[in-house]
């Protein structure tokens, strides 16, 4: 999914503090200054983790995504906030599967960003096989 519009009936994401103090939430919002590792013991019950990007130049959300995916999180991981089309491909590689930018993005530009580089030189959370491994087995 390229962009996510909050659907009617979707459970709102609670703050990390609220999530850690209650037992029934399945959606949490992680601010850029919060430690994603606090969620690791609870990944099995989460359907959505929304990671805040308060400014496009704040890259801490990339690390949060990678930590969560490497810890085994398989639910929806949403980048929300000041998300630019230039970042979409990198966000996807780190493990984000949905995006909720503050400003609308042109869908054609998003698709172009996601397909611009079909091969990669390094492994990442998206599981793409690095091109060197394709070449050399």
Buried (B, 14 or more C-beta within 10 A) or exposed (E): EBBBEEEEEEEEBBBBEEBBEEEEBBBBBBBBEBEBEBBBEBBEEBEBBBBBBBEBEBBBBBBBBBBBBEEEBEBBBBBBBBBBBEBBBEBBBBBBBBBBBEEEBEEEEBEEBBEEEEEBEEEBBBEBEBBEEEEEE
